[in-house]
């Protein structure tokens, strides 16, 4: 689904992997750390893509300290490294949206 939407937004191949990796990490966080199913929204314009991952759990994700002895726990670190910006919007009574933006075309 995310691949189809990214292609519809004409995300160039050199940025497609970063967008899909970040979508994968955020949706995996929802599936592993909550009892909810994620809803993914992609929007494009002005050479940028904004992706929002909504779930019904109000707890914000946490960027964990890097610990090479512990497998996993680096999803948000990858999102931070491969996107321009990311954040969390708490939705009272409706969970949260974790979002990121990526520049896909220089304008």
C-alpha positions in Angstrom: 0.0 0.0 0.0 2.7 2.5 1.0 4.7 1.6 -2.2 1.6 2.3 -4.4 0.9 5.6 -2.7 4.5 6.7 -2.9 4.6 5.8 -6.6 1.4 7.8 -7.1 3.1 10.8 -5.4 6.0 10.3 -7.8 8.6 9.7 -5.1 11.9 9.3 -7.1 13.7 6.0 -6.7 16.6 7.6 -4.8 14.2 8.7 -2.0 11.7 5.8 -2.2 13.8 3.4 0.1 14.0 6.1 2.8 10.2 6.7 2.7 9.4 3.0 2.7 11.8 2.3 5.5 10.4 5.0 7.7 6.8 3.9 7.0 7.8 0.3 7.9 9.4 1.3 11.1 6.5 3.4 12.3 3.9 0.8 11.4 6.0 -1.9 13.0 6.1 0.1 16.2 2.3 0.3 16.3 2.0 -3.5 15.8 4.7 -4.4 18.3 4.0 -1.9 21.1 0.2 -1.4 20.9 -3.0 -3.4 20.5 -4.1 -1.2 17.6 -3.8 -1.4 13.8 -2.0 1.5 12.1 -3.6 3.8 9.6 -1.1 5.3 7.1 -1.7 8.5 5.2 0.8 9.9 2.6 0.5 13.4 1.2 2.7 15.1 -1.3 3.4 18.6 -2.5 6.1 21.2 -3.1 8.7 18.5 -3.5 8.0 17.0 -0.1 6.1 13.9 1.3 4.4 13.9 4.6 3.5 10.5 6.1 1.3 10.1 9.1 0.8 6.9 11.0 -2.2 6.9 13.3 -3.1 4.5 16.1 -5.5 4.5 19.0 -2.8 4.3 21.7 -2.1 7.6 23.4 1.4 6.6 24.6 4.0 8.4 22.5 6.9 6.4 21.1 10.3 6.8 22.8 13.6 7.3 21.2 15.7 4.8 23.2 19.3 5.2 24.1 21.6 3.3 21.7 22.7 0.0 23.3 24.6 -2.3 21.0 23.9 -5.2 23.4 20.2 -5.0 22.9 18.7 -6.1 19.5 16.0 -3.9 18.1 14.8 -0.7 19.6 16.3 1.5 16.8 13.2 2.1 14.7 12.9 5.8 15.6 16.6 6.3 15.3 16.3 5.1 11.6 13.3 7.4 11.1 15.3 10.3 12.5 18.3 9.4 10.3 16.4 8.9 7.0 13.8 11.7 7.1 13.9 15.5 7.3 11.8 15.8 10.4 9.4 13.7 12.5 7.2 14.2 15.5 4.1 13.1 17.5 0.7 14.7 17.7 -1.4 13.4 20.6 -5.1 13.2 19.8 -7.2 13.4 23.0 -9.5 10.4 23.0 -8.2 9.1 19.7 -4.5 8.0 20.3 -1.8 9.7 18.3 -0.2 10.4 15.0 3.5 9.9 14.4 4.6 11.7 11.3 7.6 12.4 9.2 8.5 14.5 6.2 11.0 13.8 3.4 12.2 16.0 0.6 11.7 14.1 -2.6 12.5 16.7 -5.2 14.6 19.8 -5.1 12.4 22.7 -6.2 
